[in-house]
Amino acid sequence: MSVDIKTVKRVARLARIAVSEEDAERMTGELNAILGFVEQLNEVDVSGVEPMTSVIPMEMKKRRDVVTDGNKAADIVANAPATEENFFLVPKVVE
């Protein structure tokens, strides 16, 4: 895949980034180099290679998957102007 100046400008516009003509030319070369490296990586045979989360083998820390209220309800509503039984009270708005 090859990137041209038109593509760089389109991506910049979609990302809402102002890019000058000079920067667009420079980015074209940089993006083509990156895509060339990605194509090179696609040629590597990774069949039989397990996905890793780290370069050294380690057990991931896991917590029990339980539902709790967090035991922080009082802390959460502490700065609210009006609360009742750990719920925020808001004025009723009818228009």
DSSP file (Angstrom, degrees, kcal/mol; ACC not computed):
  #  RESIDUE AA STRUCTURE BP1 BP2  ACC     N-H-->O    O-->H-N    N-H-->O    O-->H-N    TCO  KAPPA ALPHA  PHI   PSI    X-CA   Y-CA   Z-CA
    1    1 A M              0   0    0      0, 0.0     2,-0.4     0, 0.0    38,-0.1   0.000 360.0 360.0 360.0 138.4    0.0    0.0    0.0
    2    2 A S        -     0   0    0     33,-0.0     2,-0.4    34,-0.0    30,-0.0  -0.953 360.0-145.4-124.7 141.7    1.3    3.4   -0.9
    3    3 A V        -     0   0    0     -2,-0.4     2,-0.2    25,-0.2    29,-0.1  -0.885  15.4-166.9-106.9 133.4    0.2    6.8    0.5
    4    4 A D     >  -     0   0    0     -2,-0.4     4,-2.1     1,-0.1     3,-0.3  -0.627  39.2 -97.8-110.7 175.3    0.2    9.9   -1.6
    5    5 A I  H  > S+     0   0    0      1,-0.2     4,-2.6    -2,-0.2     5,-0.2   0.863 122.3  57.7 -61.6 -36.7   -0.2   13.6   -0.7
    6    6 A K  H  > S+     0   0    0      1,-0.2     4,-2.0     2,-0.2    -1,-0.2   0.906 107.7  47.1 -61.0 -41.6   -3.9   13.5   -1.4
    7    7 A T  H  > S+     0   0    0     -3,-0.3     4,-2.6     2,-0.2     5,-0.2   0.901 110.7  51.8 -66.9 -41.3   -4.4   10.7    1.1
    8    8 A V  H  X S+     0   0    0     -4,-2.1     4,-2.4     1,-0.2    -2,-0.2   0.921 111.3  47.2 -61.0 -44.5   -2.3   12.5    3.7
    9    9 A K  H  X S+     0   0    0     -4,-2.6     4,-2.2     2,-0.2    -1,-0.2   0.873 111.7  50.9 -66.3 -36.4   -4.3   15.7    3.3
   10   10 A R  H  X S+     0   0    0     -4,-2.0     4,-2.4    -5,-0.2    -2,-0.2   0.927 111.7  46.5 -66.8 -44.4   -7.6   13.7    3.5
   11   11 A V  H  X S+     0   0    0     -4,-2.6     4,-2.0     1,-0.2    -2,-0.2   0.904 112.3  51.3 -63.6 -41.0   -6.5   12.0    6.7
   12   12 A A  H  <>S+     0   0    0     -4,-2.4     5,-3.2    -5,-0.2     4,-0.3   0.900 110.2  49.1 -62.9 -40.6   -5.4   15.3    8.2
   13   13 A R  H ><5S+     0   0    0     -4,-2.2     3,-1.1     3,-0.2    -2,-0.2   0.914 110.7  49.7 -65.5 -42.2   -8.7   16.9    7.4
   14   14 A L  H 3<5S+     0   0    0     -4,-2.4    -1,-0.2     1,-0.3    -2,-0.2   0.844 113.3  46.8 -64.0 -33.0  -10.6   14.0    9.0
   15   15 A A  T 3<5S-     0   0    0     -4,-2.0    -1,-0.3    -5,-0.2    -2,-0.2   0.422 113.3-121.7 -87.1   0.8   -8.4   14.3   12.1
   16   16 A R  T < 5 +     0   0    0     -3,-1.1     2,-0.5    -4,-0.3    -3,-0.2   0.905  63.6 144.2  58.4  44.4   -9.0   18.1   12.0
   17   17 A I      < -     0   0    0     -5,-3.2     2,-0.5    -6,-0.1    -1,-0.2  -0.957  50.4-131.0-115.7 129.2   -5.2   18.7   11.8
   18   18 A A        -     0   0    0     -2,-0.5     2,-0.4    -3,-0.1    -5,-0.0  -0.681  30.3-177.1 -78.7 124.6   -3.8   21.6    9.8
   19   19 A V        -     0   0    0     -2,-0.5     2,-0.0   -10,-0.1    -6,-0.0  -0.987  15.9-141.9-128.4 125.0   -1.1   20.3    7.5
   20   20 A S     >  -     0   0    0     -2,-0.4     4,-2.4     1,-0.1     5,-0.2  -0.303  30.8-106.2 -76.7 168.1    1.0   22.5    5.2
   21   21 A E  H  > S+     0   0    0      1,-0.2     4,-1.9     2,-0.2     5,-0.1   0.892 122.1  50.6 -61.2 -40.5    2.1   21.4    1.8
   22   22 A E  H  > S+     0   0    0      1,-0.2     4,-1.9     2,-0.2    -1,-0.2   0.915 111.6  46.8 -65.0 -43.9    5.7   20.9    3.0
   23   23 A D  H  > S+     0   0    0      1,-0.2     4,-3.0     2,-0.2    -2,-0.2   0.875 109.0  55.6 -66.1 -36.8    4.5   18.8    6.0
   24   24 A A  H  X S+     0   0    0     -4,-2.4     4,-1.8     2,-0.2    -1,-0.2   0.902 107.8  48.6 -63.1 -40.9    2.2   16.7    3.8
   25   25 A E  H  X S+     0   0    0     -4,-1.9     4,-1.4     2,-0.2    -1,-0.2   0.917 113.7  46.6 -64.4 -42.5    5.2   15.8    1.5
   26   26 A R  H  X S+     0   0    0     -4,-1.9     4,-2.0     1,-0.2    -2,-0.2   0.916 112.1  50.4 -65.7 -43.4    7.3   14.9    4.6
   27   27 A M  H  X S+     0   0    0     -4,-3.0     4,-3.1     1,-0.2     5,-0.3   0.816 102.2  62.3 -66.3 -30.2    4.5   12.8    6.1
   28   28 A T  H  X S+     0   0    0     -4,-1.8     4,-2.1    -5,-0.2   -25,-0.2   0.944 107.4  43.2 -59.5 -47.6    4.0   11.0    2.8
   29   29 A G  H  X S+     0   0    0     -4,-1.4     4,-1.9     2,-0.2    -2,-0.2   0.907 115.1  49.4 -64.4 -42.1    7.5    9.6    3.1
   30   30 A E  H  X S+     0   0    0     -4,-2.0     4,-2.2     2,-0.2    -2,-0.2   0.924 112.2  46.9 -64.5 -45.2    7.1    8.8    6.8
   31   31 A L  H  X S+     0   0    0     -4,-3.1     4,-2.7     1,-0.2     5,-0.2   0.882 110.7  52.3 -66.6 -37.3    3.8    7.0    6.4
   32   32 A N  H  X S+     0   0    0     -4,-2.1     4,-2.0    -5,-0.3    -1,-0.2   0.883 109.4  50.3 -64.8 -36.9    5.1    5.0    3.4
   33   33 A A  H  X S+     0   0    0     -4,-1.9     4,-1.9     2,-0.2    -2,-0.2   0.911 111.6  47.9 -66.1 -41.9    8.1    3.9    5.5
   34   34 A I  H  X S+     0   0    0     -4,-2.2     4,-2.2     1,-0.2    -2,-0.2   0.933 112.7  47.8 -63.4 -46.2    5.8    2.9    8.4
   35   35 A L  H  X S+     0   0    0     -4,-2.7     4,-2.4     1,-0.2    -1,-0.2   0.852 108.8  55.2 -65.2 -33.7    3.5    0.9    6.0
   36   36 A G  H  X S+     0   0    0     -4,-2.0     4,-1.8     2,-0.2    -1,-0.2   0.899 108.1  48.6 -63.5 -40.4    6.5   -0.7    4.4
   37   37 A F  H  X S+     0   0    0     -4,-1.9     4,-2.1     2,-0.2    -2,-0.2   0.898 110.2  51.2 -66.0 -40.4    7.6   -1.9    7.9
   38   38 A V  H  X S+     0   0    0     -4,-2.2     4,-1.7     2,-0.2    -2,-0.2   0.905 109.3  50.5 -63.6 -41.2    4.1   -3.2    8.6
   39   39 A E  H  X S+     0   0    0     -4,-2.4     4,-0.6     1,-0.2    -1,-0.2   0.877 108.6  53.0 -62.8 -36.8    4.1   -5.1    5.3
   40   40 A Q  H >< S+     0   0    0     -4,-1.8     3,-0.9     1,-0.2     4,-0.3   0.896 107.6  51.1 -64.4 -40.6    7.4   -6.6    6.3
   41   41 A L  H >< S+     0   0    0     -4,-2.1     3,-1.4     1,-0.2    -1,-0.2   0.836 101.0  62.7 -65.6 -32.6    6.0   -7.8    9.6
   42   42 A N  H 3< S+     0   0    0     -4,-1.7    -1,-0.2     1,-0.3    -2,-0.2   0.716  95.3  61.7 -65.9 -19.3    3.1   -9.4    7.7
   43   43 A E  T << S+     0   0    0     -3,-0.9     2,-0.3    -4,-0.6    -1,-0.3   0.621  80.8 102.9 -81.4 -13.2    5.6  -11.7    6.0
   44   44 A V  S <  S-     0   0    0     -3,-1.4     2,-0.7    -4,-0.3    -3,-0.0  -0.537  75.6-127.4 -75.4 133.0    6.7  -13.2    9.4
   45   45 A D        +     0   0    0     -2,-0.3    -1,-0.1     1,-0.1    -2,-0.1  -0.720  36.5 166.1 -82.6 113.3    5.3  -16.7   10.1
   46   46 A V    >   +     0   0    0     -2,-0.7     3,-2.0     3,-0.0     2,-0.2   0.153  23.2 137.0-113.0  16.5    3.7  -16.5   13.5
   47   47 A S  T 3  S+     0   0    0      1,-0.3     3,-0.1     3,-0.0    -2,-0.0  -0.457  75.6  18.7 -65.9 133.8    1.8  -19.8   13.4
   48   48 A G  T 3  S+     0   0    0      1,-0.3     2,-0.6    -2,-0.2    -1,-0.3   0.446  93.4 125.5  85.7   0.1    2.1  -21.6   16.7
   49   49 A V    <   -     0   0    0     -3,-2.0    -1,-0.3     3,-0.0     3,-0.1  -0.835  56.9-136.0 -95.7 122.7    3.2  -18.5   18.6
   50   50 A E        -     0   0    0     -2,-0.6     2,-0.1    -3,-0.1    -3,-0.0  -0.507  25.8-105.0 -74.9 141.7    1.1  -17.7   21.6
   51   51 A P        -     0   0    0      0, 0.0     2,-0.3     0, 0.0    -1,-0.1  -0.392  40.9-154.8 -63.3 144.0    0.0  -14.1   22.2
   52   52 A M        -     0   0    0      1,-0.1     3,-0.1    -2,-0.1    -3,-0.0  -0.899  27.4-162.5-124.2 151.7    2.0  -12.5   25.0
   53   53 A T  S    S+     0   0    0     -2,-0.3     2,-0.3     1,-0.2    -1,-0.1   0.502  85.4  18.4-101.9  -9.7    1.3   -9.6   27.3
   54   54 A S  S    S-     0   0    0      4,-0.1    -1,-0.2     1,-0.0     4,-0.1  -0.970  75.1-116.6-153.9 161.0    4.9   -9.2   28.2
   55   55 A V  S    S+     0   0    0     -2,-0.3    -1,-0.0    -3,-0.1    -3,-0.0   0.683 104.8  53.8 -78.1 -16.7    8.4  -10.1   26.8
   56   56 A I  S    S-     0   0    0     -3,-0.0     2,-0.2     2,-0.0    -3,-0.1  -0.933 101.0-102.9-115.0 143.6    9.0  -12.2   29.9
   57   57 A P        +     0   0    0      0, 0.0     2,-0.3     0, 0.0    -2,-0.1  -0.435  55.5 153.6 -65.7 129.4    6.6  -14.9   31.1
   58   58 A M        -     0   0    0     -2,-0.2     2,-0.4    -4,-0.1    -5,-0.1  -0.990  45.7-110.2-154.0 152.0    4.5  -13.8   34.0
   59   59 A E        -     0   0    0     -2,-0.3     2,-0.2     1,-0.0     3,-0.0  -0.695  37.4-122.2 -83.0 131.0    1.1  -14.5   35.5
   60   60 A M        -     0   0    0     -2,-0.4     2,-0.3     1,-0.1    -1,-0.0  -0.522  25.6-115.4 -73.3 138.8   -1.4  -11.7   35.1
   61   61 A K        -     0   0    0     -2,-0.2     2,-0.4     1,-0.0    -1,-0.1  -0.587  39.8-174.6 -73.8 131.2   -2.8  -10.3   38.4
   62   62 A K        -     0   0    0     -2,-0.3     2,-0.3    -3,-0.0     3,-0.0  -0.961  13.9-151.7-129.5 146.2   -6.5  -11.0   38.5
   63   63 A R        -     0   0    0     -2,-0.4     2,-0.1     1,-0.1     0, 0.0  -0.792  37.2 -89.2-110.7 159.6   -9.1  -10.0   41.0
   64   64 A R        -     0   0    0     -2,-0.3     2,-1.3     1,-0.1    -1,-0.1  -0.425  37.5-126.5 -65.1 140.0  -12.3  -11.8   41.8
   65   65 A D        +     0   0    0     -2,-0.1     2,-0.3     2,-0.0    -1,-0.1  -0.696  54.0 144.0 -92.3  87.0  -15.1  -10.8   39.6
   66   66 A V        -     0   0    0     -2,-1.3     2,-0.5     2,-0.0    -3,-0.0  -0.933  49.1-122.3-126.7 149.6  -17.8   -9.8   42.1
   67   67 A V        +     0   0    0     -2,-0.3     2,-0.3     2,-0.0    -2,-0.0  -0.795  40.7 160.7 -92.1 125.4  -20.4   -7.1   42.1
   68   68 A T        -     0   0    0     -2,-0.5    -2,-0.0     1,-0.0     0, 0.0  -0.895  50.2-120.6-134.9 167.3  -20.2   -4.7   45.0
   69   69 A D    >   -     0   0    0     -2,-0.3     3,-0.6     1,-0.0     4,-0.1   0.482  51.5-117.5 -85.6  -1.8  -21.5   -1.2   45.7
   70   70 A G  T 3   -     0   0    0      1,-0.2    -1,-0.0     2,-0.1    -3,-0.0   0.265  31.2-112.7  86.7 -12.4  -18.0   -0.1   46.2
   71   71 A N  T 3  S+     0   0    0      1,-0.1    -1,-0.2     3,-0.0     4,-0.1   0.803  97.0  99.8  53.8  31.8  -18.6    0.8   49.9
   72   72 A K    <>  +     0   0    0     -3,-0.6     4,-2.4     2,-0.1     5,-0.2   0.140  33.1 117.3-129.9  18.0  -18.1    4.5   48.9
   73   73 A A  H  > S+     0   0    0      1,-0.2     4,-1.9     2,-0.2     5,-0.1   0.903  79.9  49.1 -57.6 -43.2  -21.7    5.8   48.6
   74   74 A A  H  4 S+     0   0    0      1,-0.2     4,-0.5     2,-0.2    -1,-0.2   0.887 111.7  49.3 -65.0 -38.4  -21.2    8.2   51.5
   75   75 A D  H >4 S+     0   0    0      1,-0.2     3,-0.6     2,-0.2     4,-0.4   0.876 109.2  53.3 -66.4 -37.0  -18.0    9.5   50.0
   76   76 A I  H 3< S+     0   0    0     -4,-2.4     3,-0.4     1,-0.2    -2,-0.2   0.903 116.1  36.3 -67.4 -42.1  -19.6   10.0   46.6
   77   77 A V  T >< S+     0   0    0     -4,-1.9     3,-1.3     1,-0.2    -1,-0.2   0.376  87.7 103.7 -92.9   5.7  -22.5   12.1   47.8
   78   78 A A  T <  S+     0   0    0     -3,-0.6    -1,-0.2    -4,-0.5    -2,-0.1   0.849  86.8  38.4 -58.0 -38.1  -20.5   14.0   50.4
   79   79 A N  T 3  S+     0   0    0     -3,-0.4    -1,-0.3    -4,-0.4    -2,-0.1   0.390  88.9 116.4 -95.8   3.2  -20.2   17.2   48.4
   80   80 A A    <   -     0   0    0     -3,-1.3     3,-0.2     1,-0.1    -3,-0.0  -0.469  67.0-134.1 -72.9 142.9  -23.7   17.1   46.9
   81   81 A P  S    S+     0   0    0      0, 0.0     2,-0.4     0, 0.0    -1,-0.1   0.840  90.3  17.8 -66.9 -31.6  -26.0   20.0   47.9
   82   82 A A  S    S+     0   0    0      7,-0.2     7,-2.7     2,-0.0     2,-0.3  -0.977  71.3 162.5-145.1 128.7  -28.9   17.6   48.7
   83   83 A T  E     -A   88   0A   0     -2,-0.4     2,-0.3     5,-0.2     5,-0.2  -0.945  16.9-166.2-139.1 160.8  -29.0   13.9   49.3
   84   84 A E  E >  S-A   87   0A   0      3,-2.0     3,-0.9    -2,-0.3    -2,-0.0  -0.899  78.7 -15.9-150.3 120.9  -31.3   11.3   50.7
   85   85 A E  T 3  S-     0   0    0     -2,-0.3     3,-0.1     1,-0.3     0, 0.0   0.896 129.0 -51.6  50.7  47.0  -30.2    7.7   51.6
   86   86 A N  T 3  S+     0   0    0      1,-0.2     2,-0.4    -9,-0.1    -1,-0.3   0.734 114.5 117.6  63.6  26.9  -27.0    8.1   49.5
   87   87 A F  E <   -A   84   0A   0     -3,-0.9    -3,-2.0   -10,-0.1     2,-0.3  -0.936  69.3-113.3-117.4 146.6  -29.0    9.3   46.4
   88   88 A F  E     -A   83   0A   0     -2,-0.4     2,-0.5    -5,-0.2    -5,-0.2  -0.592  26.3-145.4 -74.2 136.3  -28.6   12.7   44.8
   89   89 A L        -     0   0    0     -7,-2.7    -7,-0.2    -2,-0.3    -1,-0.0  -0.916  21.0-179.8-104.0 129.0  -31.6   14.9   45.1
   90   90 A V        -     0   0    0     -2,-0.5     2,-0.1     3,-0.0     3,-0.0  -0.936  32.9-100.3-126.8 149.5  -32.3   17.1   42.1
   91   91 A P        -     0   0    0      0, 0.0     2,-0.4     0, 0.0     0, 0.0  -0.391  39.5-110.7 -68.7 146.1  -35.1   19.6   41.5
   92   92 A K        -     0   0    0     -2,-0.1     2,-0.6     2,-0.0     0, 0.0  -0.621  31.7-158.0 -76.2 129.9  -38.0   18.5   39.4
   93   93 A V        +     0   0    0     -2,-0.4     2,-0.5    -3,-0.0    -1,-0.0  -0.946  16.3 172.0-116.2 117.2  -38.0   20.4   36.1
   94   94 A V              0   0    0     -2,-0.6    -2,-0.0     1,-0.1     0, 0.0  -0.988 360.0 360.0-124.8 123.4  -41.2   20.6   34.1
   95   95 A E              0   0    0     -2,-0.5    -1,-0.1     0, 0.0    -2,-0.0   0.392 360.0 360.0-116.8 360.0  -41.4   22.8   31.1
